Amino acid sequence: MTTTQNSQDLDNVFEALTNKHRREIVYLLSLSLEPYSINKLAFLRNLSLPAIHKHIVILEKGGMVTRNKIGQTNFLTLNRESLNGLQDWLNRINTVGKVMKLP
C-alpha cells in the first residue's frame, strides 16, 4: 500500500470518528464478538433508521465496519484492522513526544 493510500485511509478513519454517534457505534461494536443489527444499534443510540444509515455509510467509507445482510436484516461488524493505521499514527506521535521529553 502506498503512503498516499495510507494517508487517505487515515483521513477516512478520522472523518468517521469526528461524530459522537459514530464513535459510540464503533465503541458498541468493539464490545461485541457478535454482529449488531442496524435496527438494534439505532434503538440503542436513539437514532432513526435514516440517521443511522448516514452514519454507517461514513463508517463504511472509513473501512471501519462491514455490513452483512441476512434475510431482510443488515448486520454490522467492526473491522478492528481499520484502526491499526490510527494506532500507528498515535504511537508515532507519542514516541516523538517521549524522545523530545515533552511534558
N, C-alpha and C positions, 0 to 999 in steps of 0.2 A: 504494500500500500504506500502511496506517495505521501510526502509531507503535506501537500495541498489537500489530499483526501483526508488525512488525519485531522488537519485544521478544520475542514468542513464538517467532519463528523463531530468534533468537539464543539463547534459553533452550534450544530443542531442539538446537541445534548444541553448546552447552556440555554438555548432558546426554549427547549422543552421544560426546563426547570425554573424558568422565570415566573411561572404562575403557581400560586399556592395550591390550587386544586390539583394541578399535575404533579407537584411534589408529593401531595397526600396520596394520590393514586399510586405513584411509584412506591411510596412507603408501604401502603397496604399490600401491594403485590409482593414486596420484599419479605413480608411476614409470612407468606403462604407458600407452601410447596405445591398447592393445587391451583389451577387457573380460577380466576374470578369471572363470573358472568358480568357483562356490561350492565345489565339491569341491577345486579347486586351492588356494584360499585356506585351506580347512580343513586341508589337508595341510601347507601352508607354515607355518601358525600352530600346528600340532599340536593342533587342536581337533576335537572330534566334530562331526558334522553338526548334531545338535540344539543344541549350544552355539553354533556359528557362526550358525545361523539366528536365535537370540535376539539376537545382536549386530547382525545385518543388519536386523532389524525396527526396532531403535532407530536405526540409521543412516538407514534409510528415513524414519522419523518426522522426523528432523532434516533431511530433504531432501538428505542428503549422497551417497546412492547411488541408482542406478536399476537395477532388476532386469529383465532381458530373458530370456525363455525361448525357446530354440531346440531343437526336438525335446524331449528329456527333460532337457536341461541348462539350468540357470539361470546366467546371467552377470551380473556386476556391473560398472558403470562409476561413476567418481567424478563427481559434479556439482560441478565446480570453482566454479561461481557461488554455491553454497551457502556458501562460505567468505568471500564478499565482505562480508557483514554483520559477521562476526568480524574481518576485516581492518580494516574501517572503524572498529569499536569500539576495536581496539588502536591504530590510528593516532590516534584522538582522545585516548586516554589518554597516549600518547607525546607528542603535541603539547602537552597541558596541562602535563606534566612539564617540557618544554623551555621553555615560556613562563614558568613559575614558577621556573625554574632549580633544579629539584630534583636532588639527586645521583643 
